[in-house]
Amino acid sequence: MTTESEDSESMEEQRTPKIPVWDLPDLPTGKLPPHLELQRTRVLCTFDAPTHTEKIQSSGAYASMGVDNSMQFEEFRNKFRVEVIRLTEDDLEVDMIGIDASLANAFRRILIAELPTMAIEKVLVANNTSVIQDEVLAHRLGLIPLKVDPRLFDYISENDEPNEKNTIVFKLHVRCERGSARIKVKSDELKWLPKGSEFVLNSEKSTADSTSKTKTYTSFSCSQDSLPEFSNNPIAPKHDDIIIAKLGPGQEIELEAHAVKGMGKVHAKWSPVATTWYRMLPEVVLLQDIEDEKAEELVKKCPVKVFDIEDIGKGRKKATVARPRSCTLCRECIRGDDWDKYVSLRRVKDHFIFTIESTGALPPEELFVEAVKILEDKCMRVISELS
Amino acid sequence: MELGSLQDNSQATFSLTDEDHTLANSLRFTLNQDPRVSFCGYSIPHPSDARVNIRVQTTGDSAREVLKDSCQDLMLMCEHVRSTFDQAILEFKSKDGLKSMKI
């Protein structure tokens, strides 16, 4: 160490003073130089492919620079923010800032595949003289979204009796009379049967004990109507204008459908979201000042109108970035020769714009909360297995 | 299920059943943030089996403890996400309510 400083001192007399590296003024200790900070927090979307997409996660990554990359929980708590952009009965758009991609993806995966819902699983067909085959009809019935809170019901397994705690029964009985026009069977024809199945279960043994109740396919001990949640709002499909089948004159459909609880992992009909997706916040940066004709050209190029013209006096115009959030990364603005020296497209790595579209069983904000609870439950399971 | 050595408990592979990328990637993230961890990763031996192998190598502490701590961390983070989200929704709804009342 001493030899170096002696050298620099002797050099000083001959040339411009050399400042030892550790005295450089610009770098606040504990922070990264700007180019590394850019690499760490932004995805650079160049013309060929995005670069720096992985999050530099390891806690010792910047140890040689003296920067602690490990994320303490306190820091997470201070940095994390949620902003709701749009909330309707079925849609939710929310900004989450400070979260990592692996957590955001975990929430997305849970929302699609591991949140339980109710959907029609077993269809008992008594009469089907329509042109739609039984199995096609059953498949269509399964995909109809039902407006019922799945948390009020239990899962049913192979050996369980279908009862009022784990099954919902619907009835569909439509007939198209001879001489009338063709009719469309819409989902409002699905009638809820709060007392359970009406189809009688034929047993092999002779019915000597005719005093006992006739056994049906479900054994409801009490009517679902009497439960407080359902007494005023009957269970029904979310939309009443979904076409299930079309009948010609003389055709009839008579069936009973049993809905049970399930997860999207097993079959997509049990997925509570139409879809849900997230994207990172786009950031559009002008590397140099763009003026006059080039500015006009740039504004015209962008199909979603990210750029705007600003007058800077003397009749000259400058291009500015007005709406970076609506950038769809079509890369039109960097296509062509040299444009990528003027415009840099980036994405902020820890700012996610989440969109959730619910099919109607639960409102989207409740869906998200349930998804977070499920991730917590998974962690709990791992902890209890480890202990 | 933990596959490790009896002498050295600072490195182990944990095989979890009924799990997939959802939990494994988030655990890997929280494990990485821990300064006691020198290496961590996960793999899925076959996509048809719902099984995940998480490998943890630490700088001395027991790998089981470090994994437990990261699970706790992940749970804390989830709770915080939930409460912040709830609050943001409440604020949005009250702001929306005010707006519709003013109209």
HADDOCK unambig.tbl for C-alpha pairs under 7 A between the chains (distance, minus, plus):
assign (segid A and resid 57 and name CA) (segid B and resid 32 and name CA) 6.01 0.50 0.50
assign (segid A and resid 57 and name CA) (segid B and resid 33 and name CA) 6.59 0.50 0.50
assign (segid A and resid 58 and name CA) (segid B and resid 32 and name CA) 4.99 0.50 0.50
assign (segid A and resid 58 and name CA) (segid B and resid 33 and name CA) 6.08 0.50 0.50
assign (segid A and resid 59 and name CA) (segid B and resid 32 and name CA) 6.15 0.50 0.50
assign (segid A and resid 59 and name CA) (segid B and resid 33 and name CA) 5.11 0.50 0.50
assign (segid A and resid 59 and name CA) (segid B and resid 34 and name CA) 6.39 0.50 0.50
assign (segid A and resid 59 and name CA) (segid B and resid 35 and name CA) 5.48 0.50 0.50
assign (segid A and resid 60 and name CA) (segid B and resid 35 and name CA) 6.95 0.50 0.50
assign (segid A and resid 70 and name CA) (segid B and resid 33 and name CA) 4.66 0.50 0.50
assign (segid A and resid 70 and name CA) (segid B and resid 34 and name CA) 6.32 0.50 0.50
assign (segid A and resid 70 and name CA) (segid B and resid 35 and name CA) 6.46 0.50 0.50
assign (segid A and resid 71 and name CA) (segid B and resid 33 and name CA) 5.50 0.50 0.50
assign (segid A and resid 82 and name CA) (segid B and resid 84 and name CA) 6.52 0.50 0.50
assign (segid A and resid 82 and name CA) (segid B and resid 85 and name CA) 5.98 0.50 0.50
assign (segid A and resid 82 and name CA) (segid B and resid 88 and name CA) 6.20 0.50 0.50
assign (segid A and resid 83 and name CA) (segid B and resid 88 and name CA) 6.24 0.50 0.50
assign (segid A and resid 84 and name CA) (segid B and resid 88 and name CA) 6.52 0.50 0.50
assign (segid A and resid 84 and name CA) (segid B and resid 89 and name CA) 6.60 0.50 0.50
assign (segid A and resid 84 and name CA) (segid B and resid 92 and name CA) 6.53 0.50 0.50
assign (segid A and resid 102 and name CA) (segid B and resid 25 and name CA) 5.82 0.50 0.50
assign (segid A and resid 102 and name CA) (segid B and resid 26 and name CA) 5.25 0.50 0.50
assign (segid A and resid 102 and name CA) (segid B and resid 29 and name CA) 6.96 0.50 0.50
assign (segid A and resid 103 and name CA) (segid B and resid 26 and name CA) 5.58 0.50 0.50
assign (segid A and resid 106 and name CA) (segid B and resid 22 and name CA) 4.56 0.50 0.50
assign (segid A and resid 106 and name CA) (segid B and resid 23 and name CA) 6.80 0.50 0.50
assign (segid A and resid 106 and name CA) (segid B and resid 26 and name CA) 6.96 0.50 0.50
assign (segid A and resid 109 and name CA) (segid B and resid 22 and name CA) 6.46 0.50 0.50
assign (segid A and resid 369 and name CA) (segid B and resid 82 and name CA) 6.15 0.50 0.50
assign (segid A and resid 372 and name CA) (segid B and resid 78 and name CA) 6.10 0.50 0.50
assign (segid A and resid 372 and name CA) (segid B and resid 82 and name CA) 6.63 0.50 0.50
assign (segid A and resid 376 and name CA) (segid B and resid 75 and name CA) 5.27 0.50 0.50
assign (segid A and resid 376 and name CA) (segid B and resid 78 and name CA) 6.49 0.50 0.50
assign (segid A and resid 379 and name CA) (segid B and resid 71 and name CA) 5.59 0.50 0.50
assign (segid A and resid 379 and name CA) (segid B and resid 75 and name CA) 6.51 0.50 0.50
assign (segid A and resid 383 and name CA) (segid B and resid 68 and name CA) 5.79 0.50 0.50
assign (segid A and resid 383 and name CA) (segid B and resid 71 and name CA) 6.69 0.50 0.50
